[in-house]
């Protein structure tokens, strides 16, 4: 969350890349550093854009995210 205040009792949503979750992998920082480099590895995604993507697709099941060396792609995974 960047410069915002959540409603009382609410927690920010954090999604970790596979193998980079400190709750499940003791080597998470080393994996993160090797995969994403030495920066913070944080990407900010506009919630309004996500809501619009999901609302436009009534068959949405999950949000998929892929990363390339210089780009990030968000896509909807539909129920089959």
Backbone torsions as a table, in degrees:
resi	resn	phi	psi	omega
1	UNK	NA	136.7	-176.9
2	UNK	-119.2	115.2	175.3
3	UNK	49.0	50.8	176.5
4	UNK	-143.8	160.8	178.9
5	UNK	-116.6	125.6	177.7
6	UNK	-79.0	152.9	174.0
7	UNK	-59.2	153.4	179.9
8	UNK	-52.7	133.5	177.8
9	UNK	84.6	-9.1	-179.3
10	UNK	-87.4	148.2	177.7
11	UNK	-117.6	146.7	177.4
12	UNK	-68.3	151.8	177.6
13	UNK	-91.9	126.2	178.3
14	UNK	-125.2	129.1	175.8
15	UNK	-115.4	129.6	179.7
16	UNK	-100.3	145.9	171.4
17	UNK	-66.6	154.7	177.8
18	UNK	-51.9	136.9	178.7
19	UNK	69.6	4.2	-179.7
20	UNK	-112.0	13.3	-179.8
21	UNK	-87.6	115.2	-177.7
22	UNK	-64.0	-17.2	178.4
23	UNK	-77.2	-20.6	-174.2
24	UNK	-121.9	-7.8	-177.2
25	UNK	-141.0	113.9	179.5
26	UNK	-64.1	-24.5	-179.8
27	UNK	-96.9	21.5	-174.1
28	UNK	-55.2	-41.2	-175.2
29	UNK	-68.0	-40.1	178.5
30	UNK	-64.8	-41.8	176.8
31	UNK	-62.5	-45.2	179.3
32	UNK	-59.9	-45.9	-177.7
33	UNK	-64.4	-43.1	179.6
34	UNK	-67.5	-34.9	-176.5
35	UNK	-82.7	-45.7	-171.4
36	UNK	-109.5	-5.7	-179.0
37	UNK	91.9	-173.2	-173.1
38	UNK	-84.4	-6.0	179.5
39	UNK	-74.9	-173.8	-174.6
40	UNK	-73.2	-16.0	178.1
41	UNK	71.7	19.2	-177.1
42	UNK	-98.5	134.7	173.0
43	UNK	-122.7	135.2	178.3
44	UNK	-100.7	130.1	-178.9
45	UNK	-118.6	128.1	-178.7
46	UNK	-69.1	117.5	-177.5
47	UNK	-61.0	-35.6	180.0
48	UNK	-63.6	-37.8	177.7
49	UNK	-67.2	-40.1	177.5
50	UNK	-63.5	-45.3	179.4
51	UNK	-59.7	-41.6	179.4
52	UNK	-64.8	-42.1	178.1
53	UNK	-60.4	-45.9	-176.8
54	UNK	-70.1	-42.5	179.9
55	UNK	-63.4	-31.2	-178.8
56	UNK	-76.0	-9.3	-177.4
57	UNK	-129.8	96.7	-177.3
58	UNK	-65.5	-14.9	178.8
59	UNK	-94.7	12.0	-178.0
60	UNK	-62.6	132.8	177.7
61	UNK	-115.8	-46.7	-178.7
62	UNK	-141.4	163.3	172.3
63	UNK	-102.5	128.3	176.3
64	UNK	-104.1	145.5	178.1
65	UNK	-136.2	128.7	173.9
66	UNK	-122.7	148.1	179.6
67	UNK	-121.3	135.8	169.0
68	UNK	-112.0	-178.7	-178.1
69	UNK	-57.4	-33.5	-175.7
70	UNK	-132.7	17.2	-179.6
71	UNK	-153.8	164.4	177.0
72	UNK	-132.7	136.9	179.2
73	UNK	-122.4	130.7	174.0
74	UNK	-105.0	138.2	178.1
75	UNK	-150.2	156.4	-179.4
76	UNK	-91.5	134.8	171.6
77	UNK	-102.5	122.7	-175.7
78	UNK	-93.5	157.9	170.3
79	UNK	-64.3	139.9	179.7
80	UNK	-97.3	NA	NA
